Structure formats: structure tokens, C-alpha cells
């Protein structure tokens, strides 16, 4: 099929690669424009644009698809279908109508749960025991279109957003190839109006850990915000990111630390939390046993 691909971050890259490997004719790759990044604030290509150029695919990065010129350029491609995954721009109805077979979106949740921008983070932070991938026929509403293909996967008790992100990306890559291979046989499933939730963007203000909350809530926050933006706490005035945790047995005062045999347990509002991975400012993330070497822990986190 003649495919227009639209995506921007790392999550989208395996999908692009899978489409190419499956023999589809990717006639253009759309991605968000390069952004200033790094210490020098030089423009950096998005992960999708960088990979597309490595693959020798034509790339485009308009700031919007609402203009007549951009829409005419897209129409001239004569695409059979558009595959959209974490693109980050709103597609006007004029764009949705252009490909002969419409636009398919790969969404990282079991719709209608967690429509919106941050479904992986929100699923872990809410304590969901499973999530998945939906291949959806796009329409003007926010993730409201009929679902052509869905697959569930469990969420582990200490699984972070980073780990789940990579697993779901691989699932989406496999599933879109399957969906395109049997597109005529797939029956669109209208989404239920029951169980709709919205995955709002992650605000950095959500990242500070309140050790007076319950152990379960703290663990969900830590794992759900890992690796970005990273839940954090203060240790003797230094900000430390906590990137993986589990509920621990025992009962300690909220925020107090217990260190023993390479393990770090912190008191919560109703018990304790075992810290598994941490990161100091300017340092790499480290397993707790490694982190504790050469670091003098304070009596409390705050």
C-alpha cells in the first residue's frame, strides 16, 4: 500500500520500521519540526525524522496541517492510507478524508479508557492491571474513532512507564502490519460511551513525592513518572529522582529512611516503600545498591 506515515517520538520509530520491513511504499514521513535541544540549543531532528532520513524516505515537518498549501501537498501523494502514531499535531477533517482508506491511529491504551496525550503514564499511575494497543480509524474527535484491532497486555507491579512504553511500541508495530494485511476483513467496533477516561498531559508539578500518602499511591507515582519527568524528593537539600519502587513490608514514619544490606526503605503514610532505582542531579540512574555506594543517606526524605 502507498502509506503516509505521521509520527514524532521514539515510540513511533519501530512502527515506521515495521511498515518498511513489510514492503509498504512509504511515500512520505511527516514529523514535528526540529526543536532546539541540548546545551547549545541547536535544532535537533525528531527521532522519526532522523530514522526516516536514514532509511532514505522523504520527510516533511510542517508546523500545521490546517493550511491549503500543506493539504494540497499531502493530497498530491495519492496515498492509500495514513498511519498515525504519536504525531502531536491535530489532523483537520480535510486531511482525514484524503487517503483512500482513511487514517489509522495506533493508540497505547484499551479505548475508551485513557483517550488523550499520556495513556501509558496514566494507566500506571491509576494502578491499572492491564493496558494495550488499539488500532483505530481516525475521526475528528479525540481518540473517539471505531477500533479495528485491539490487544491487551498486563502491567507488572513494578513496571515503569519507560519499560511499558517500549513493549507497547513493539506491539503497535506488529499490530499495524497485521491490520493492513487484512484491512478488508476487519470489522470496526464503535467505542462504548461507558468507561471513558482522559489521559491529560503530565505536569511537572505532579512529580514531587509526598511521603505522607499511601505506599501504593507513592509506588504508582514513582513508576508511572519514570523515566520522565521522574518523581523526585529532597535529600539534605539535594533533589533526587526516584525511578522505580515497590511496596515494602513494615511501618516507618513518613519520609524516614532505613538502609540495610544495599536496600533502601522509606516510610509512607501507611507503611513503607522500597526504592529500587534512583538518580542524582547530573548523574546516571543507578540500582539502589550501586547508588548507596559513596552516598551518605540523610535521616529523612522531604
Beta strands, then each sheet from edge to edge (+ up, - down):
strand 1: 2-7
strand 2: 25-30
strand 3: 35-37
strand 4: 42-44
strand 5: 59-60
strand 6: 81-85
strand 7: 103-107
strand 8: 115-116
strand 9: 130-137
strand 10: 147-154
strand 11: 198-199
strand 12: 231-235
strand 13: 238-248
strand 14: 257-260
strand 15: 263-267
strand 16: 272-280
strand 17: 286-287
sheet 1: 5+ 2+ 1+ 6+ 7+ 9- 10+
sheet 2: 3+ 4-
sheet 3: 8+ 11+
sheet 4: 12+ 13- 16+ 15- 14+
sheet 5: 12+ 13- 16+ 17-
end
